[in-house]
Amino acid sequence: MSKSAFYDSTRKRLNQYNVFNDDTLDFVATLAQKQVEFESYPKFFKATGVPLEPTLFMNSRGRGVVLIDISSREEKERGVFVIHLPMGNSLDTNQLYQVATVALAFPTYRIIAFGNPSGKPYAHPEQNFSVKDWWKVAFSKDVRAAVSTELDYLASQNIKSAIHIGYSYGALKALVTASYADPASIQQLVLLDPVAHPRGPRQLLGDFNATFASLGEYVNRTELQTFLDARQDAVRRVEYTKGIMRPVNLAIGFMLARADFIPLLERVLQKHPTLKVYVAWGSKSELGNDAHMKASLHNLAHDIAKGRVRSLRLEGDTHAFANDLHVYAAIVHDALSS
């Protein structure tokens, strides 16, 4: 497909949602056109400053988190993005490609992306969390351990104000991070398809499994061979199904099963009186509840946090929509425009 055809097909695909304005459509179509110029994903990573391997940060208590931290590619830095990944996902080449897409789209932002304790190159034992840490995450109200090393890294970097972006479990991580963080340190939250409300662990697992059915469709929509190559290389290194059954991810699963998104969001908004929040969800999300999200977010936007909450409903989309890189980029662009 030619460069101009990539522009046209991306713009047409996003326009079918009838939720993105012309500025966002042109912005993301131009992004897609730039991406197709790269011969391989390593060259794409190099151009955007994304390393092929993440690093391991250890805090003063000996706890670790896997991350990448890439500088703004323009002299005048506009801000900082902090990206939180879905459950069970490490910073493999698949996730790095998605971070690189954000870096290409927003070159004036420093980007910090945190991986989850799931696998190579730094497995869970190397991150040195205790059973007590994850017991609290799984069964208590004190879930700070799920984000403590992330908070420590941001503090070590003297991050004054950041835009936190999270998809799926990453949306909950972004929200939990904000619940423990100093209000001055969080500028905005961009939350993509969070788990809508509590459900039993068995129900949650079944719902998670159901999300895989449409995942490939969203990946293939991008028509980027370099993205497919990055995903294939990631699959060779990490067995997702085994990773999701690690004790650490079981603890996270119990936390997710208990999480009640709207009350937590309300508490965060009360703690952060100037915080802006943008929430996007798929109307057919296996982990969502369309009617609940519409009604609850409407109430928050008009009664409790006037002018600080925006929402975007993607008609007909399932939970996997954020695996379409260009939908993800369109949501972030739209959020920043608010």
N, C-alpha and C positions, 0 to 999 in steps of 0.2 A: 504494500500500500504506500502511495506517495505521501510526502509530508503534508501537502495541502489536503489530501484525503483524510489523514489523521485528524487534522483540525476540524474538518467538516463532520466526520463521523462522531467525534467526541462532543462537539457542540450540539449536534442533533440528539445524541443519546441523553445528554443532561437536560436539554430543553424539554424533553418529553415529561419530565417531572412537573413542569409548570410551577416551580417554586424558586428558581434561580433567575436573577435579573441579567440583562445583557452584559453588564460589566463582568459578572462572575463567569458567564458562559464563555466570553471571549478570553478571559484570563486563563481558564482551565484548558480550553482548546489550544491556546498558544503553548501552554505547558506540555500538552501531549505531543504537539508538533516538535518541540525541543527534544523530548525524550526519545523519539524514534530515530534521532540522528546518531545516537550512541551505538557502537558496534557490539558492545558487551556490557554486562553489568559492572565488572571491575572498573572499566573506563568511566562509566556513569558515576560510580562511587568516588573515584579519584577527582572527578570534575566538581563534585559537590562537597568534597572534604570528608566524606564518610569512610572510616577505616573498614577493612575487611574483617577485623576482629575487634570486639569490645575490650574494655579494661575492667579490672575489679577494684573497686574502692572499698577500703576497710576503715571503719570509724574507730573512735577511741576505745570502744568496748569490744573491739575485735569482730564486729559484725560486718558483713560485706554486701555489696550490691553491684551487679554488672551494669555497665553504662557505656555510652559514647557521649562525647561532648565536643561539638564542632562549632567553630567560630563563625560569626557572620562573614559572608564573602564580600561584603562591601565595607568601605572604611567607616561609615557612620552606622553603628549598630542601632536598630530601632527598638529591639526588645529581646526577650528570651522566651522560647517555647520549651516546655517540659512535657515530654510525651510518655504516656503510660500504656503498656501493652496489654493485650487480652490475656486471660488466664492460660498458664502453661506455656506461653511463648517466651523464648529466650531471644536475644539479639542475634539470630541467625541471618543468613543472607536474604531470606524472604522478608523479615522484619526490617533489616537494614535498607532494603530496596524501598520500602514504604517511607522510611525516614528520609532517604535520599530524595524521594519525590517531594516531600515537604521542603527540604533544603533547596531544591531547584526552584520551587515555586516562590519561596520567601527568602531570598538571599540576604536580606537586611536583618535577619533574626539569628541569634545564637540558638542552637538546638541541643538540648540535653534529653537523651532518651534512656529510660531505665528498663532493663530486662527483668524478667521474673526468675526466681530460683528453680530452673527447670532442666537445665542440661548443659551441654558443651558450649563454650570451652571452660566455663566455671560451673561445675555441678553444685548442687545444694550443700553438700558437706563442706565445701571450700568457703561457703559464705557464713558458716559457723553459727547458725541459729540454734538455739536450744529447744528441747521438747517443751519447756515451760513457755517460751516465746510463742510457739505455734498453738499450744493449748489455749492460751489467752485469745489468740486470733480466732480460733475455732469456736470457743464456747463462752467467752466473756464479752463485756462491753468495752474492755480495753483492747483495741485492735491496733494500737500504735506500732507494734512490732512489724506490721505489714508494710509500714511506710517509714520506719524510723531511720533506716540508713539513707533513704532518699532525702529526708529532711536534713540529715547531718551533712550530706554532700552539698546540698544547696546552701546551707549555712557556711560550709567551708569555702564556698565560692563567692560568698557575700552577695548572693542573688537578692536584690531588693524587691523586685516585682517581676512576676512571670505569668505567662499565659499557660495554664495546664490543660493538656488535651488528652483525653482518654477514650478508648473504645472498649465496650463490653466490661470485663473486669477492670480494665484500665480506667473506665469512667468512674467506677466505685473507688479505685485507688486515688484518682484525682480529687474526688470529693472527700475521702478520708484524709488525704494530705491537707486539704484546706481546713478540715475540722480541727487539726492539731497545729496548724501553722499560724504564725503571727499575721494578723490582717493586712499589714503593710506589704507582706511578701507575695500575696496573690492578687494579680490584676484581673484575671478573667478565667472562667472555666468553660471548656468546650467539651461536652459530654455526648458521645455517640452510643446510642442504644444500650443504656444501662439496664441491668435486671430491674424490672419495674417494681416488684414487691416480694415479700417473703414467700417461700415455697419449701416443701420438704426436700431433703437432700436427694432422695430417689427421683422425685419429680424434676429437680434441677438437672440431674445427670441426664435424664431422658430428654429434657428440653435442649441441653447442650448437644447431645448426639444428633438431635433433629436438625441442628443448624448446619451440619456438614452437607446435607442433601443439595443445597443450592449454592454452596461456597464456590465450586468450580465455575459456575455460570458467571458470577461477579468477577472472578479473576480473568476469565476469558474475554469479557467485554472490553477490557483495555486494549486488546490486540497487540500487546507489547511482548515480543519474543524474549527480550532481555529480562523482563519480569518473570516469565515462565521459566527461564533458565535459572534465575536466582532461587525460585521456589523449589525447583527440582534438586538443586544442589543442597538446599536446606533439608529436604526430605531424606537425603542420603545420610545426613549427620545426626538427625534427631528423630526418634520415634515418638510422635505426639501422644499416641494412645497410652504408651507406657509412662510417659512423663506426667500425664494427668492423674495417674494413680500413685504418684509419689506422696509420701506423708505430708509434705509441705503443701502440695496442691489439694490434698484432701482437707487439710485445715482451711485453706482458702475457700474450698467448696462449701464447707460448713458456714463460714463467714458470709459468703454470697447468699446462701440459702436463708440466712437470718436477716439480711440487709433489707431495710425498708427505704427505698430511694427518696420518696417525697418528704417524709419527716426529717431525714438526714439533710436533704437539700435545704429545707426550711431552717434548720438549726444553723447551717453554714451561712445562709444569707443573713441571719440575725447576728451572728458573730462578726461577719464582714459587711459592714453597713454600706460600702460603696462597690461591692463586688458585682460584676456582671456575669451572668450565666447563660449559656446557649446550649440547648438540648435538642438533639436530632434522634428520631427513632423511625423504625419501619413499621408500617401499619399491620404487617403480618409477622412481626418478629416473634420467634418462638420463646424468647425470654422477656417479652414485653407484655403489655396489656393496653391496647390502643385506646379504649374508652377511658381507662384510668389515667393514662398519660395526658390525653387531651383535656379532661376536666380538671385534673390536679394542677397542671402547668398553667392553665388559664387562670385558675384561682390565685396561684402564686404571682403571676404577672400583673394581675389587676387589683389584688387586695393587699397582699403581704409585702411584695417587693416590686412596687410599681416602677416600670421602666428599666428594671434590672434583669428580667428574665425574658428570653426569647426562645421560641421553640420552632422546630421544623419537622413536619410529618412527611415521610416519604411513602406515598400511596403505593401499596402493593409490594413493598420491599420486605424481605425477611432480615433476620439478624445479621446475615453475612454481607450486607450492602457495603460496609466499609472496606471490604476486600477489593472493591472497585476503586482503585487509587484516585481516579479523577472525581468520583463522588466525594471521597474523603477530602480532597483538596478544595472542592467547591464549597463544602460545609465550612471548612476553616476560613476560606476567603470571605464567605458570607458572614461568619461570626465576627471577623475583624472589621467588617464594614458597618456593624451595628453601632 
